[in-house]
Amino acid sequence: MTVRQFPTLKIHSPYQAARGGVGKSTLTANLAVALAAKGLRVGLLDADIYGPNIPGMLGLSGRPEIDEASGKIQPVAAHGLKAISMGLLLDPGTPVIWRGPMLAKMIHQFLFNVDWGQLDLLLLDLPPGTGDVQITLTQMAPLTGALIVTTPSAIALEDVRRGVEMFRQTEVPLIGLVENMSYFSCDKCGSAEAIFGEGGGETTARHLEIPYLGQVPLDPLIRLQADAGEPVVQAHPDAASGQALLRLAGDVGNYFQSA
Amino acid sequence: MTVRQFPTLKIHSPYQAARGGVGKSTLTANLAVALAAKGLRVGLLDADIYGPNIPGMLGLSGRPEIDEASGKIQPVAAHGLKAISMGLLLDPGTPVIWRGPMLAKMIHQFLFNVDWGQLDLLLLDLPPGTGDVQITLTQMAPLTGALIVTTPSAIALEDVRRGVEMFRQTEVPLIGLVENMSYFSCDKCGSAEAIFGEGGGETTARHLEIPYLGQVPLDPLIRLQADAGEPVVQAHPDAASGQALLRLAGDVGNYFQSA
């Protein structure tokens, strides 16, 4: 995640970056809802143009309206926040078969042609990789904080090192690293199983000299609630996973307040 | 996965496509090793330029050599196959901060400037999405079969529908859909837990009218062996996950023999 200051609007835009499938979008959706519940004015920009999952995870539907006078796109409001996503502009299942320059144009639209109004924080959900979307964002928007999400697997951590290095090269400050899918508690016997490995997140954070923001368990509730369109922090704030995500939202909130 | 015929070389190039984090690279590495063990001459092209995980999963190291006479890049040989990856050309942790046109150039190099020799099958490990790499490949190479990999989660299946539609639009035949991370068997009590949901892969395959190729369990052995650089089909062919992957390799092999 990253925070940025627009030249005129006062908008922070945190975003998350890592490899695919580590739960970036799920974490972003939960953080956005949790930060909005704290009273912050939160926007959520789904920058994953090819695989926009935010609408499903927040249960958003309907097409965003265009304001006739200003020509601006109206973000969709839900769960106390405003969101925009390629998924809201397309029929379900429609692929976006675009080369990079089109991606960059769409990101520009989402940043500057959406009627965000006054926001305290704009969260960006990034696609995997270090390509056109990332380059465009670092050039167009002074991002003020990236949150790195990973699983404990060594292969995932390879990609983390590359992501962190990209943010360093582009001078985006790092909020910290959170380890997702850290352990699974068996429904039957309660045994905690480290399916994707153990301790990799903390070791990597120390090695890369970025703050370690703890673990989020591999809890089927997180996935169930994402599939149902109501993030776990809202539906089950007392579950272990809900608690972990609320604690993370607290850390991210503090980062931006002290930044 | 997709098979293609080069104009002069007889190369089939299967590849996999889906969202990030569903285990595409792990499955591709296992399939490549299993198909090579059947006696096929297998090449593996890691087309994920931003997040090249194939070298780690196959334990590859060292830089590929360039043949002075022909100027061709020598692929790295291991586990009975030949492989090329951006990860072999860079120091670990170095990000590739490139826009789309550079990606397309690199894919072209990997296809046509690597000394693949005679191959029966070239497997392509694709990055997530429906962007530059996918467009470039469908334009440059007559791909002859795509294998769709997904988890059972509804959110992952959204991305599957988009991927399948892209392959249909670009006239790439679909080998079928395999559901990965289908269930986890608790180490302690043996209970099978459907962490990412149940039955979504089969339902989606039926709905999209593509062959359903079964399940691969969420087995920590798969991840451990990927982290260790020796795929599970080689290290533990008798494990439930090894068996599932070998069965999948059989299905994929049959597809190409009858194609």
Chai-1 contact restraints between the chains, C-beta under 6 A:
chainA,res_idxA,chainB,res_idxB,connection_type,confidence,min_distance_angstrom,max_distance_angstrom,comment,restraint_id
A,R19,B,G51,contact,1.0,0.0,6.0,A-B,restraint_1
A,G20,B,G20,contact,1.0,0.0,6.0,A-B,restraint_2
A,G20,B,G21,contact,1.0,0.0,6.0,A-B,restraint_3
A,G20,B,P128,contact,1.0,0.0,6.0,A-B,restraint_4
A,G21,B,G20,contact,1.0,0.0,6.0,A-B,restraint_5
A,G21,B,G21,contact,1.0,0.0,6.0,A-B,restraint_6
A,G21,B,V22,contact,1.0,0.0,6.0,A-B,restraint_7
A,V22,B,G21,contact,1.0,0.0,6.0,A-B,restraint_8
A,Y50,B,G129,contact,1.0,0.0,6.0,A-B,restraint_9
A,Y50,B,T130,contact,1.0,0.0,6.0,A-B,restraint_10
A,Y50,B,G131,contact,1.0,0.0,6.0,A-B,restraint_11
A,G51,B,R19,contact,1.0,0.0,6.0,A-B,restraint_12
A,G51,B,D159,contact,1.0,0.0,6.0,A-B,restraint_13
A,N53,B,I155,contact,1.0,0.0,6.0,A-B,restraint_14
A,G56,B,I155,contact,1.0,0.0,6.0,A-B,restraint_15
A,G56,B,E158,contact,1.0,0.0,6.0,A-B,restraint_16
A,G93,B,R161,contact,1.0,0.0,6.0,A-B,restraint_17
A,G93,B,R162,contact,1.0,0.0,6.0,A-B,restraint_18
A,G93,B,E165,contact,1.0,0.0,6.0,A-B,restraint_19
A,P95,B,T130,contact,1.0,0.0,6.0,A-B,restraint_20
A,P95,B,R162,contact,1.0,0.0,6.0,A-B,restraint_21
A,P95,B,E165,contact,1.0,0.0,6.0,A-B,restraint_22
A,P95,B,M166,contact,1.0,0.0,6.0,A-B,restraint_23
A,I97,B,T130,contact,1.0,0.0,6.0,A-B,restraint_24
A,I97,B,M166,contact,1.0,0.0,6.0,A-B,restraint_25
A,R99,B,G100,contact,1.0,0.0,6.0,A-B,restraint_26
A,R99,B,D132,contact,1.0,0.0,6.0,A-B,restraint_27
A,G100,B,R99,contact,1.0,0.0,6.0,A-B,restraint_28
A,G100,B,G100,contact,1.0,0.0,6.0,A-B,restraint_29
A,G100,B,D132,contact,1.0,0.0,6.0,A-B,restraint_30
A,P128,B,G20,contact,1.0,0.0,6.0,A-B,restraint_31
A,P128,B,P128,contact,1.0,0.0,6.0,A-B,restraint_32
A,G129,B,Y50,contact,1.0,0.0,6.0,A-B,restraint_33
A,T130,B,Y50,contact,1.0,0.0,6.0,A-B,restraint_34
A,T130,B,P95,contact,1.0,0.0,6.0,A-B,restraint_35
A,T130,B,V96,contact,1.0,0.0,6.0,A-B,restraint_36
A,T130,B,I97,contact,1.0,0.0,6.0,A-B,restraint_37
A,G131,B,Y50,contact,1.0,0.0,6.0,A-B,restraint_38
A,D132,B,R99,contact,1.0,0.0,6.0,A-B,restraint_39
A,D132,B,G100,contact,1.0,0.0,6.0,A-B,restraint_40
A,S153,B,R223,contact,1.0,0.0,6.0,A-B,restraint_41
A,A154,B,D227,contact,1.0,0.0,6.0,A-B,restraint_42
A,I155,B,N53,contact,1.0,0.0,6.0,A-B,restraint_43
A,I155,B,G56,contact,1.0,0.0,6.0,A-B,restraint_44
A,I155,B,A226,contact,1.0,0.0,6.0,A-B,restraint_45
A,E158,B,G56,contact,1.0,0.0,6.0,A-B,restraint_46
A,D159,B,G51,contact,1.0,0.0,6.0,A-B,restraint_47
A,R161,B,G93,contact,1.0,0.0,6.0,A-B,restraint_48
A,R162,B,G93,contact,1.0,0.0,6.0,A-B,restraint_49
A,R162,B,P95,contact,1.0,0.0,6.0,A-B,restraint_50
A,E165,B,G93,contact,1.0,0.0,6.0,A-B,restraint_51
A,E165,B,P95,contact,1.0,0.0,6.0,A-B,restraint_52
A,M166,B,P95,contact,1.0,0.0,6.0,A-B,restraint_53
A,M166,B,I97,contact,1.0,0.0,6.0,A-B,restraint_54
A,C186,B,C186,contact,1.0,0.0,6.0,A-B,restraint_55
A,D187,B,E193,contact,1.0,0.0,6.0,A-B,restraint_56
A,K188,B,C189,contact,1.0,0.0,6.0,A-B,restraint_57
A,K188,B,S191,contact,1.0,0.0,6.0,A-B,restraint_58
A,C189,B,K188,contact,1.0,0.0,6.0,A-B,restraint_59
A,C189,B,C189,contact,1.0,0.0,6.0,A-B,restraint_60
A,S191,B,K188,contact,1.0,0.0,6.0,A-B,restraint_61
A,E193,B,D187,contact,1.0,0.0,6.0,A-B,restraint_62
A,I195,B,P220,contact,1.0,0.0,6.0,A-B,restraint_63
A,F196,B,R223,contact,1.0,0.0,6.0,A-B,restraint_64
A,P220,B,I195,contact,1.0,0.0,6.0,A-B,restraint_65
A,R223,B,S153,contact,1.0,0.0,6.0,A-B,restraint_66
A,R223,B,F196,contact,1.0,0.0,6.0,A-B,restraint_67
A,A226,B,I155,contact,1.0,0.0,6.0,A-B,restraint_68
A,D227,B,A154,contact,1.0,0.0,6.0,A-B,restraint_69
